[in-house]
Amino acid sequence: MSQPLISILIPFKNTEAFISECVTSIINQTYTNWEAIFVNDHSDDASYTIVEKFSENDDRIQLYNNRHEGIISALQTAFKNCKGSYITRMDSDDIMTKNRLEVMLNSLLKHGKYHLAVGQVKYFRTDGISNGYARYERWLNELTEKGNNYSEIYKECVIPSPCWMLHRDDFIACEGFEPNRYPEDYDLTFRFYRAKYKCIPCDKVLLYWRDYSTRTSRTHEHYAINYFLDIKVHYFLELDYTPKRPLVVWGAGKKGKTIAKLLIENDISFYWICNNKKKIGKDVYGQKLLNFKYLEQLNHPQSIITVANEQEQKNIKRFFEKQKMQPMNDYFFFC
């Protein structure tokens, strides 16, 4: 039986300190019928030379220079030059477990098209990861273990960009890397969700995810909080908002204000509530801040929650449970 070809798409820029480990982890895969498409996004270090040396000894490794700038353009170049029946992505500073490709491909062969293979991740950093990243890793892996990734999609990106795989036809059908919208990994996750590709549960760590202070997601403006909120509101209005129902925004902090502004820009009517006595009754962006109890006057509302405090989130969940309201239909946590 012939083994399908897997295309691994890897944009890179100035990762000379890490890229050898990345390439080696690909070469050492238990599944061997793959092609690795590396696209250099205008590096000014030795990254290109390092990959070039690997490619001279392994014809499965292809190397291109990107004509334009930016990770989306580099990904588009990689996909344009790939031939695999299955598509996956990798970051040049991360490390694959030896069985990553094998596990993901077997999952997709078992479940067929319209499915998305995902894997658990393990963050690592030379001086130890922060509590925030440890919580994110735990949250993400809990979702992945059950395949419930979409259930909290409006909180954070629920599919790690370097740890997914799907059939080429499905990738093309959900527009792949075509949209020029950042953060590109979160946007793609929403398009997986829109296409209703089922996430296949996975209880195995398949990626070692490196963190360091100069990582692109920490430093580039495209990964600032306002970009994430833009995407959340964009897809909420397209996929989950019901115009006939009252819409409520909970919380008047920085995120709440940004979301309120985005809704106003889209001509979406909403009620704005909070439990801060100093803010209740004030006018912000022409919108009056109302007391939490105003909810009792609304008929079957949809709610966007921007309250970040974990204990308050638990209290809000209990409130909705008592009202027999359902997540991802009646209420959506945006943080």
N, C-alpha and C positions, 0 to 999 in steps of 0.2 A: 504494500500500500504506500503510495507516494505521500510525502510529508509536505503540507502546505507551507508556503514561504511567508515569513513574518517580516514586515518592514518596521524597523525601529528608527524613529525620527528624532534627531538630536541637534538642536541649535546650540551654538556655544559662543561665548565671548569672554576672553581673558580669564580662563579657568586653568591655567597651566599647572597650578599646584594640585589640582584634583583630577584632571581629565584622564590621566593614565590609569587611575583606579577604576574610573567609569568604563573605559574601553576594555580593560582586563576582565571586569565582571561580566561583560557581554561575551567576550571570547570564551569564558569558562562556563557558559550556559550548558545545561544538560541537553537542551534542545538545540540542534545545530543548524537547521535550515532557516537561516535568518540573513537579512541584509541590514547593515547599520548605515544610515544616511546622515553624515555629519555636515552641518552647514555653518561655516564661519561667518559670524556677524561682526566683521571689521575689528577683530582682535588686534591688539598691538603688543601682545606678549608672545610666548613660544607655543601657545595652544595649537596653532595650525601645524607647526613642524612636528609636534608630538603625535598628532593624529596621522599625519602624512607617513611617518615611520611605521606606524601600525598597519596602515593601508598597503604599504609595500610588501608586507609579509602575509596579508590576509585579504583576498580579493572580495570578501563579503563586506569589507569596510569601504565605503565611498565617501569622498571628501569634495565639498563644493565651497566656493566663496559666494556670499550673498551680495547681489548687486545693490539692493536697497538696504535700509537700516531698520532694525527692530526685530523682536522675536517673532511677531506674526509673519512678517515677510520671510524670515528664515524658515519658519515652519511650512509656509506655502511652497518655498523652493524645495524643501525636503520631500514634501508629498508629491510634487510634480515629477520628481526623479525616482520615486519608489515604484516597485512592481508587486509587492506582496498582496496576498489574499486577506491578510490580517494586518491591522495597523495598531501600533503602540507608540508611546512617546517616552523619552528619557531625558533627564537633565544631566549635563556634562559634569556636574559636581557631585552626583549621587552614585550609589552602588546597588546593583541588582543582586538579590540572592541567587544562588546557582540554579535554582529550579523555577525562577519566575516565569520565563517564557513557557516552559512545559506546563506548569500549573494553569496559567491563564488560557493557553490554547486548548488544553483538555477540557476546561470548563465550557469554552465556547463550542467545541465540537460536540459536547454532550447536550447543550441547551439550544444550539442553533442560532439563527439570525434573530435580530431584535433583542439581543442580550448584550450586556456590557460586563466584561470581566474586570474585577477590581481586586486589590490586595491590601493587606494591612501594611502599615509603615512603622519604622522605628527611627526617631530622630537621634542624631548624634552630633556632638560638638566637642572640640578639644578641651574646653574648660567647663563642660557640662551645660545641659539645656536649661532654659528658664522654666519656672512653674507654669507660665502661660503656654509654652509649647508642649509641655508634658500633658497639660489638660486637653489641648487640642488633639494630640496624638491619641489619648485615651478615648476621647469623644468620637473621633473619626473611626477608630478601630472597632468600637462598639457598634457603630452603624454598619460598617463593612461586614462584620461577623454575621449579621442577620440580613444583609442586603437591603437595609432600610435607609440607604443614603439620602434619598430624596425627601424623607420625612422631616428633615430640618434644613432643607436647602437654602432657606432665606437667612439662616444664621451665619454660616460661613460656607466656603467652598467645600462640598462634601465628597469630592472625588479628587485625590491628589493628582496633579498634572503629570507626574512621571510614573504613574502606576495604574494604567487602564489599558484595555485592549478590546477591539471589536472588529467585526467583519468589514472589509473594505466597502462593500455596498452600503452598509449601514452608516459608515463614516461619511460617505458622499451624500447620502440621503439627508443627513442632518447638517449639511453645508460645511462640514469639516473645519478647515481654518480660513474659510472665505471671509467672514465678517471681520472688519478691522476695528474690533471693540475690545478694550482692555478693562480689567484683567482678562486675558484671553482664555485662561484655564477655567475661570468661573463662568464666563460666557459660554464656553463649550459644554460645561456641566449642565447649564440650563437648557441647552439645545438637546442634550441627551434626555433630559427630563421631558422636554416638549415632545420629543419623538417617542416617548414612553418605552424606551429601552429598559428592560428589567436588569437591575444589578444582581449579579450572581453572588450569593453569600460566600465569604472566604474567611477562614480562621487561621490563615498563615501569613506571617510577615514576608513580603516579597520585595520590599525596597528599604534600603537604609538611606534616610533623607538627611542630608548634611545641612547644618545651620552654621552661619558665620556672619560677622557684622557687615560685610560688604556684599552679601547676596543681593541679587537684583530685586527680589520681592521686598527687601528691607529698605532699599535706597532709591529705586526709580519712582518717579511721580505717578506712573501708570498703576501703581499698586497702593496708592493712597486711599484713605477711607471713602472719599467722595466718589471715586470710581466704582467701588464696591456697591455703594448705595444707589448709584445711577443704574447699575445692572439689576439690582434687586427690584427697584421700582419698575423698571422697564418690563421685566418678565412677569412681575406680579400683575401689572395691568393687562398684559397680554394673556396670561395663562390662568390666573386664579381669582381675579377681581370679578365680582358680580355687580354690575352697575345698578340693578334694581334694589340692592340691599344697602342700608346705611353703612358708610365706612367710618371707622374710628381709628385715630392714632393715639396710642398710649405713650405718654412721656414727653417732656419738653426740654430734654437735654440737647446736646449737640446733634446727635443722630436724629432725634425727634424733629428738631428744627429743620435739618437738611431734608428729611423725608417730606415734611409739610411743604417746604418750598418747592420740591419736585412735583408734588401733587397739584399745587397751585399752578405751576407752569404748564401742567397737562390738563388744566381745567377740570380737575376731579374734586367734587364736593366731599367734605369730610367733617367729622366732629373731632375736636382735639381735647383730650382729657389728661389730667395729672392729679397727683395727690399732694403737691407742694403748695402749701397755703399761701406762700409768697407770690406764686405765679397764677393761681386761680383767679379768674376775672380779668386778667390782663389781656391786652390786644397785641398779638404778634403776627406780622405779615397780614394784617387785616382779619385775623382769625381769633376769636375769643377762646381763651383757655377755660375749660369747664371742669367742674368737680367730677370725680370718679362716679358718683352716684347718678350722674346724668344718663349713664348707660341704661338704667331702669326704664327710661322713657323711650328707648329705641326698640324697634321691632326687628328682631333677627339680624343684628348687625354683623359685619365682618370687621375684624380688629387686627391692626398692625401693632406689634409690641416692640417698643424701642427701649424698654427698661433693662439695663444691663445687670443690675444686682441679682445674684443667683437666688438669694432667699426670696426676694420680691417676685422673681420669675416663678418660683415654686408656689407662692401664694396665688399668683395670677392663674397658674394651671389648675389649682384646686378650685378657684372661682369658676372657671370654665367647665370643669368636670361636674360641679354641682348644677350648672345650667344645662348639662348634657350637650355641650357644644364640642365639636371635633376639631383637632389640629389639622392644618392644611385645607380646611374648608371654612371654618368659622373664625379661626385665629391663626396668626402667623408671627413667629418670633423673628425679628430682624436683627437681633444681636444676642 
